[in-house]
Each structure stands twice: as C-alpha cells, then as structure tokens.
C-alpha cells in the first residue's frame, strides 16, 4: 500500500492526542498537524481504556477533521483491550490503525487477518510501531509484508526503544542511529512511509528543531509530536524547500520535452541532471502541491 505520486499525503507533523481527553480530541480539529494519532495505548490509564475507546471512535465517526489523516493507536491485541479496540476502530473507520509492539512479520499478518475478518474498509491502512529490539532486527521482513497486507507506514517508538535498549536519549541520538537507519532502509526498500519518534522536552525548542532537521536529513517523512506547539516548526522543516521545488519543476519540464525523450542526462541551470532526478522531482513536487492544497483548504 505504498503511496504513488498521485496519492501522496503530507505527514510532516503527526500529533499524538490522548484518547481519554474529550476536549483535546475536539481541539485537534483546529490544529495544523498533517495527521493525528488518537491514542488508546500509552496515553490512557488502564481504568480509562474503555471510556477512551468510546470517545475516540465517536469523534472519528463524527468527522470534522478536514484533510488531516486520522490514525487510531490501539492496545496490543494480545492484551485485555486490543481486540475490542480493533473492532471499535473498524466500525469508526479512521484512515489507519496503528499497532504497538510489532516485533515480527507474523504480527503484521495476524493483524491484517483480523482487519479482513472484521471487514475493515479497503482503504483502511495498518501502521506499525517500531519500538523494540526485535522489531528493529526484523525491520526488513516486517516491511516486506506490505506486498500482501495493509501495512503502509512505520512509526518510530524512540521512548520505548531507548528503554528496551537501556540507552540514553542524548542530543544527536547516537545510541539510536542504528535503529533509525535500519528502519528507514527497510521502509524505503518496500515503499512504506516512515515517521520519526517524539521529542520529549516541550520547553527545549532549539533541541526540537535540531532533531527535526536531523530526521529530515535522514529522510523521514515527518515526526511524531506530543504538543501542539511543536507543529509549526515541524511543518516548516519537513516541507520541501521552495527553491528545490522550483528546480524540480524545471527538471521535469525539460525531461518531458519531446526533443529530450531519449536522453538520460541533461544540463539544467549549469548542473548535470539524470532522468532519475526527474522521478525524484515528481515526488517532491507532488508533496509540495499536496501541502499547498491542504493549507489552502484549511
């Protein structure tokens, strides 16, 4: 279920919203995040799980979120709440369900079978949290299931991952770079979107900006967020550079010209450009256009 150029969606900012907070769920309809993860797992206390499930599914069914991509993070289906979360989510029909603690290809195929058995809408995708050592070691095999399942995205669970690894969350994230890179490689090899993990210190704006820039340079599609104040800088950093978009349009136009139909390399603005750069440019332009359309309709 990887995105085609025609169907590309911005996922610069992906904001977690606690499923037990009715006010926050309504407020989310006014925020400029590209996507919202309505959370039934970590953000909800055990005694509030059923209440949160009802609130989240009612809000999804009520709509009003505009072009924002709506994702429901369920609890582990091996635990006491997960299966009921999944059933309720299918009835509410968000854009995707986010599964925690995915550790192997078997987990994906099991969840996919459950979704099919519940007759989930064809367009409902499955996203997977990458948050354990096992998930990182099996990243390639997990991503490969996208050929035959609804799997469409990885979400990095850096807090859980650092806990499982007994490593520190340091500026620059050196202890996590291997895990981030392995997940990114696997996602790109199989056409998945991939969203970077959260930044915990809401007050550290400079640190957040630096981590966003690191994620963008790595190649992540966007970043998961824990507070609305993080949306604007995240959207700005993960948006395509206007100069790069303008150059991409010139590259596309040049390669699409009839006189260049058989050429693999062209000189544009003093730079040697290959046909593969035109294909990269189409994705960049599609993303820029999707962002512009989204912001115009808000």
C-alpha positions in Angstrom: 0.0 0.0 0.0 2.9 2.4 -0.7 2.0 5.8 -1.9 2.0 6.6 -5.6 3.0 10.1 -6.7 -0.7 10.9 -7.5 -1.8 9.8 -4.0 1.0 11.2 -1.8 -0.1 12.7 1.5 1.9 15.1 3.7 2.9 13.6 7.0 5.3 16.3 8.2 3.6 16.6 11.7 1.9 13.6 13.3 0.4 14.6 16.6 -0.4 12.1 19.4 -3.7 13.0 21.1 -4.7 11.3 24.4 -7.9 9.3 23.7 -9.3 9.9 27.1 -9.3 13.7 26.8 -12.5 14.8 25.0 -11.6 18.4 24.9 -8.2 17.7 23.3 -9.9 15.4 20.7 -12.2 18.3 19.7 -9.4 20.9 19.8 -7.4 18.7 17.4 -9.9 19.6 14.6 -8.4 23.2 14.6 -4.7 22.3 14.6 -2.5 22.4 11.6 -1.0 18.9 12.0 -0.9 16.8 8.9 -2.0 13.7 10.8 -3.4 12.9 14.2 -2.8 9.7 16.2 -5.8 9.3 18.6 -4.1 7.2 21.3 -5.8 4.4 23.2 -2.5 2.9 24.4 0.3 4.7 26.3 -1.6 8.0 26.9 -4.5 6.3 28.6 -4.6 4.8 32.1 -5.9 1.3 32.5 -9.1 2.4 34.3 -9.9 4.8 31.4 -9.3 2.4 28.4 -13.0 1.7 27.7 -14.0 5.4 28.1 -11.2 6.4 25.8 -12.2 3.9 23.2 -15.8 5.3 23.1 -14.6 8.9 22.9 -12.1 8.3 20.2 -14.4 6.2 18.0 -17.3 8.7 18.4 -15.0 11.6 17.4 -13.8 9.7 14.3 -17.3 8.9 13.3 -18.4 12.5 13.8 -15.7 13.7 11.5 -14.8 17.4 11.1 -11.0 16.8 10.9 -10.8 18.1 7.3 -7.9 16.7 5.3 -6.0 15.6 8.4 -5.1 11.9 8.3 -6.7 10.2 11.3 -5.0 7.2 12.9 -6.1 5.3 16.0 -3.4 3.6 18.0 -4.9 0.5 19.6 -3.6 -1.5 22.5 -1.7 -4.7 21.9 -4.2 -7.3 20.6 -2.5 -9.9 22.8 -3.6 -7.9 25.9 -7.0 -7.3 27.5 -8.1 -4.3 25.4 -6.6 -4.6 22.0 -9.1 -6.8 20.2 -12.0 -4.6 21.4 -10.0 -1.5 20.3 -9.6 -3.0 16.9 -13.3 -3.9 16.5 -14.3 -0.4 17.5 -11.8 1.2 15.2 -13.0 -0.8 12.3 -16.5 0.5 12.9 -15.3 4.1 13.2 -13.2 3.7 10.0 -10.2 6.0 10.5 -7.6 6.3 7.8 -5.3 3.8 9.6 -4.9 1.7 12.7 -1.5 2.0 14.5 -0.4 -1.2 16.2 2.1 -1.1 19.1 4.8 -3.7 19.8 5.0 -5.1 16.3 8.0 -7.4 16.5 7.8 -9.8 13.6 6.2 -10.3 10.2 3.8 -12.7 11.9 2.4 -9.8 14.0 1.5 -7.9 10.8 -0.1 -10.8 9.1 -2.1 -11.6 12.2 -3.4 -8.0 12.5 -4.1 -7.9 8.8 -6.1 -11.1 9.0 -8.1 -9.6 11.9 -8.8 -6.5 10.0 -10.0 -8.5 7.0 -12.1 -10.7 9.2 -13.8 -7.6 10.7 -14.5 -6.5 7.1 -12.4 -3.3 7.6 -12.8 -0.8 4.7 -10.5 -1.5 1.8 -8.7 1.8 2.2 -8.0 1.5 5.9 -4.2 1.1 6.4 -2.1 -0.6 9.0 0.7 1.3 10.6 3.3 -0.4 12.8 5.2 1.0 15.9 8.9 0.1 15.7 9.8 0.2 19.3 11.6 -3.0 20.4 15.0 -4.6 19.6 13.1 -7.4 17.9 11.2 -5.0 15.6 14.5 -3.4 14.5 16.2 -6.7 13.9 13.2 -7.8 11.8 12.5 -4.5 10.1 13.2 -5.7 6.6 11.0 -8.8 7.0 8.2 -6.7 8.6 8.3 -4.1 5.8 8.2 -6.9 3.2 4.7 -7.9 4.3 3.5 -4.7 2.7 3.3 -6.6 -0.6 0.3 -8.7 0.7 -1.1 -6.7 3.6 -2.4 -3.2 4.6 0.9 -2.2 6.1 1.6 1.4 4.9 3.9 3.0 7.5 6.4 2.6 10.3 6.3 4.9 13.3 9.5 5.0 15.4 8.8 4.5 19.1 12.0 6.0 20.4 11.0 6.2 24.0 10.2 2.5 24.3 13.1 1.6 22.2 15.6 3.5 24.4 14.0 1.8 27.4 14.4 -1.6 25.9 18.0 -0.9 24.8 18.9 0.6 28.2 20.4 3.6 26.3 20.2 7.3 26.9 18.2 9.7 24.8 21.1 12.2 24.1 21.3 15.2 21.8 22.0 13.8 18.3 20.6 10.4 19.3 23.9 8.5 18.7 22.6 5.4 20.6 19.6 5.1 18.3 21.1 5.9 15.0 21.5 2.2 14.0 17.8 1.5 14.8 16.7 4.6 13.0 18.8 3.8 9.9 17.7 0.1 9.8 14.0 1.0 10.0 14.4 3.7 7.4 16.2 1.4 5.0 13.5 -1.3 5.4 10.7 1.2 4.9 12.2 2.7 1.7 13.0 -0.7 0.3 9.3 -1.7 0.4 7.6 1.7 -0.3 6.5 2.5 3.2 6.1 5.9 4.8 8.2 6.3 8.0 7.7 8.8 10.8 10.4 9.8 13.3 9.9 9.5 17.0 8.8 12.1 19.6 10.9 14.7 21.3 10.0 14.8 25.0 11.2 18.2 26.2 8.5 20.6 25.2 10.4 23.6 26.6 13.6 22.9 24.6 12.6 24.5 21.3 16.2 24.6 19.9 16.7 20.9 20.7 13.4 20.0 19.0 14.4 22.0 15.9 17.7 20.3 15.7 16.1 16.8 16.0 13.6 17.7 13.3 16.4 18.7 11.0 18.2 15.5 11.7 15.1 13.5 10.9 14.5 15.4 7.7 18.2 14.9 6.6 17.9 11.2 7.4 14.9 11.0 5.0 11.9 10.6 7.4 8.6 11.8 6.1 7.8 13.6 9.3 7.9 13.4 13.0 5.5 12.4 15.8 4.7 15.1 18.2 3.4 15.4 21.8 2.3 19.0 21.9 0.6 21.5 19.5 3.5 24.0 19.9 5.7 21.6 18.1 3.5 21.6 14.9 4.6 24.8 13.2 8.4 24.3 13.3 7.9 20.6 12.3 5.8 21.5 9.3 8.3 24.1 8.3 11.3 21.9 8.5 9.8 18.8 6.8 8.3 20.9 4.0 10.1 20.8 0.7 12.4 23.8 0.1 10.8 26.2 -2.4 14.0 26.6 -4.4 14.3 22.8 -4.7 10.7 22.5 -5.8 11.2 25.2 -8.4 14.3 23.4 -9.8 12.4 20.1 -9.7 9.7 21.6 -11.9 12.3 22.8 -14.4 13.9 19.3 -14.4 10.5 17.6 -15.0 9.6 20.1 -17.8 13.0 19.5 -19.5 12.8 15.7 -19.5 9.2 15.8 -20.6 10.0 17.9 -23.7 9.7 15.8 -26.8 13.2 16.6 -28.0 14.6 15.1 -24.8 12.6 11.9 -24.9 15.6 9.6 -25.5 18.1 11.4 -23.3 19.3 10.2 -19.9 21.3 13.2 -18.9 20.6 17.0 -19.3 22.3 20.1 -18.3 19.9 22.4 -16.4 20.9 25.6 -14.7 24.6 24.6 -15.1 24.0 21.2 -13.4 24.2 17.8 -14.9 20.9 16.1 -14.1 19.9 12.4 -14.7 16.4 11.1 -15.5 16.2 9.6 -12.0 16.3 13.2 -10.7 13.1 13.9 -12.7 11.4 11.0 -10.9 12.6 12.2 -7.6 11.4 15.7 -8.6 7.9 14.4 -9.3 7.6 13.1 -5.8 8.9 16.4 -4.4 6.5 18.5 -6.5 3.6 16.2 -5.6 4.3 16.6 -1.9 4.7 20.4 -2.3 1.4 20.6 -4.2 -0.4 18.4 -1.6 0.8 20.7 1.2 -0.3 23.8 -0.7 -3.7 22.3 -1.3 -4.1 21.3 2.3 -3.2 24.7 3.6 -5.4 26.4 1.1 -8.5 24.4 2.2 -7.9 24.8 6.0 
